[in-house]
Amino acid sequence: MLQIFPFVAWLAALSSVVLLALLWSLGELRRYSGAALLGWFLIAGYCQFFGGSPGLRAVGLLFETILAIVLSLRWKFNT
């Protein structure tokens, strides 16, 4: 299947990484909340890129997108 924008699947993951690093450097993440968000990122990324079925990959992409939205809202309202 031809994908028009093959980089779109990476957009949520890259946004999450950048926002996690930004919030961590600003000191907005505590130890346990940072660990929970990092775990969420790792699990969602694993499902998105290494999932065995298309459904699992779609769920991973969904959770990665939700994480990026949560992190961007957290950054907007905390700074």
Phi and psi in degrees as GROMACS dihedral restraints (atoms count N, CA, C in turn):
[ dihedral_restraints ]
;  ai    aj    ak    al  type     phi  dphi    fc
    3     4     5     6     1   -84.5    20    10
    4     5     6     7     1   124.2    20    10
    6     7     8     9     1   -98.2    20    10
    7     8     9    10     1   132.9    20    10
    9    10    11    12     1   -74.8    20    10
   10    11    12    13     1   -44.2    20    10
   12    13    14    15     1  -121.6    20    10
   13    14    15    16     1    86.7    20    10
   15    16    17    18     1   -70.0    20    10
   16    17    18    19     1   -16.1    20    10
   18    19    20    21     1   -86.4    20    10
   19    20    21    22     1    -5.9    20    10
   21    22    23    24     1   -63.3    20    10
   22    23    24    25     1   -33.5    20    10
   24    25    26    27     1   -65.7    20    10
   25    26    27    28     1   -25.4    20    10
   27    28    29    30     1   -85.9    20    10
   28    29    30    31     1   -15.4    20    10
   30    31    32    33     1   -62.8    20    10
   31    32    33    34     1   -45.0    20    10
   33    34    35    36     1   -66.9    20    10
   34    35    36    37     1   -39.5    20    10
   36    37    38    39     1   -67.0    20    10
   37    38    39    40     1   -43.4    20    10
   39    40    41    42     1   -65.5    20    10
   40    41    42    43     1   -40.0    20    10
   42    43    44    45     1   -62.5    20    10
   43    44    45    46     1   -42.0    20    10
   45    46    47    48     1   -64.2    20    10
   46    47    48    49     1   -42.0    20    10
   48    49    50    51     1   -63.6    20    10
   49    50    51    52     1   -45.9    20    10
   51    52    53    54     1   -64.2    20    10
   52    53    54    55     1   -44.1    20    10
   54    55    56    57     1   -69.1    20    10
   55    56    57    58     1   -36.9    20    10
   57    58    59    60     1   -62.2    20    10
   58    59    60    61     1   -44.4    20    10
   60    61    62    63     1   -65.5    20    10
   61    62    63    64     1   -40.5    20    10
   63    64    65    66     1   -64.3    20    10
   64    65    66    67     1   -48.0    20    10
   66    67    68    69     1   -65.4    20    10
   67    68    69    70     1   -36.3    20    10
   69    70    71    72     1   -66.5    20    10
   70    71    72    73     1   -43.1    20    10
   72    73    74    75     1   -68.9    20    10
   73    74    75    76     1   -29.0    20    10
   75    76    77    78     1   -81.7    20    10
   76    77    78    79     1    -8.0    20    10
   78    79    80    81     1    79.2    20    10
   79    80    81    82     1    20.1    20    10
   81    82    83    84     1   -84.0    20    10
   82    83    84    85     1   -11.8    20    10
   84    85    86    87     1  -106.1    20    10
   85    86    87    88     1   129.0    20    10
   87    88    89    90     1   -83.7    20    10
   88    89    90    91     1   175.7    20    10
   90    91    92    93     1   -60.7    20    10
   91    92    93    94     1   -51.6    20    10
   93    94    95    96     1   -77.5    20    10
   94    95    96    97     1   -37.3    20    10
   96    97    98    99     1   -69.3    20    10
   97    98    99   100     1   -37.0    20    10
   99   100   101   102     1   -64.6    20    10
  100   101   102   103     1   -40.9    20    10
  102   103   104   105     1   -65.8    20    10
  103   104   105   106     1   -39.1    20    10
  105   106   107   108     1   -65.9    20    10
  106   107   108   109     1   -43.6    20    10
  108   109   110   111     1   -67.8    20    10
  109   110   111   112     1   -36.9    20    10
  111   112   113   114     1   -66.2    20    10
  112   113   114   115     1   -40.5    20    10
  114   115   116   117     1   -62.7    20    10
  115   116   117   118     1   -41.8    20    10
  117   118   119   120     1   -59.2    20    10
  118   119   120   121     1   -44.5    20    10
  120   121   122   123     1   -62.0    20    10
  121   122   123   124     1   -45.4    20    10
  123   124   125   126     1   -66.6    20    10
  124   125   126   127     1   -42.9    20    10
  126   127   128   129     1   -66.5    20    10
  127   128   129   130     1   -45.3    20    10
  129   130   131   132     1   -65.4    20    10
  130   131   132   133     1   -39.8    20    10
  132   133   134   135     1   -65.7    20    10
  133   134   135   136     1   -39.5    20    10
  135   136   137   138     1   -63.2    20    10
  136   137   138   139     1   -45.5    20    10
  138   139   140   141     1   -64.0    20    10
  139   140   141   142     1   -39.1    20    10
  141   142   143   144     1   -67.8    20    10
  142   143   144   145     1   -43.9    20    10
  144   145   146   147     1  -100.1    20    10
  145   146   147   148     1   -21.5    20    10
  147   148   149   150     1  -122.3    20    10
  148   149   150   151     1    12.1    20    10
  150   151   152   153     1   -64.3    20    10
  151   152   153   154     1   144.3    20    10
  153   154   155   156     1   -77.7    20    10
  154   155   156   157     1   -23.2    20    10
  156   157   158   159     1  -125.1    20    10
  157   158   159   160     1   159.0    20    10
  159   160   161   162     1   -62.8    20    10
  160   161   162   163     1   -30.9    20    10
  162   163   164   165     1   -66.2    20    10
  163   164   165   166     1   -42.5    20    10
  165   166   167   168     1   -66.4    20    10
  166   167   168   169     1   -37.6    20    10
  168   169   170   171     1   -66.1    20    10
  169   170   171   172     1   -37.7    20    10
  171   172   173   174     1   -67.1    20    10
  172   173   174   175     1   -39.5    20    10
  174   175   176   177     1   -64.9    20    10
  175   176   177   178     1   -41.4    20    10
  177   178   179   180     1   -60.6    20    10
  178   179   180   181     1   -43.4    20    10
  180   181   182   183     1   -64.2    20    10
  181   182   183   184     1   -39.6    20    10
  183   184   185   186     1   -62.3    20    10
  184   185   186   187     1   -47.8    20    10
  186   187   188   189     1   -68.2    20    10
  187   188   189   190     1   -33.3    20    10
  189   190   191   192     1   -67.4    20    10
  190   191   192   193     1   -39.1    20    10
  192   193   194   195     1   -66.8    20    10
  193   194   195   196     1   -42.2    20    10
  195   196   197   198     1   -62.7    20    10
  196   197   198   199     1   -40.8    20    10
  198   199   200   201     1   -61.8    20    10
  199   200   201   202     1   -43.9    20    10
  201   202   203   204     1   -62.0    20    10
  202   203   204   205     1   -38.6    20    10
  204   205   206   207     1   -67.4    20    10
  205   206   207   208     1   -44.7    20    10
  207   208   209   210     1   -61.1    20    10
  208   209   210   211     1   -44.6    20    10
  210   211   212   213     1   -66.6    20    10
  211   212   213   214     1   -38.8    20    10
  213   214   215   216     1   -69.4    20    10
  214   215   216   217     1   -36.2    20    10
  216   217   218   219     1   -68.3    20    10
  217   218   219   220     1   -38.7    20    10
  219   220   221   222     1   -63.6    20    10
  220   221   222   223     1   -41.2    20    10
  222   223   224   225     1   -65.6    20    10
  223   224   225   226     1   -41.8    20    10
  225   226   227   228     1   -65.2    20    10
  226   227   228   229     1   -41.9    20    10
  228   229   230   231     1   -87.3    20    10
  229   230   231   232     1   -16.7    20    10
  231   232   233   234     1   -94.4    20    10
  232   233   234   235     1   -22.4    20    10
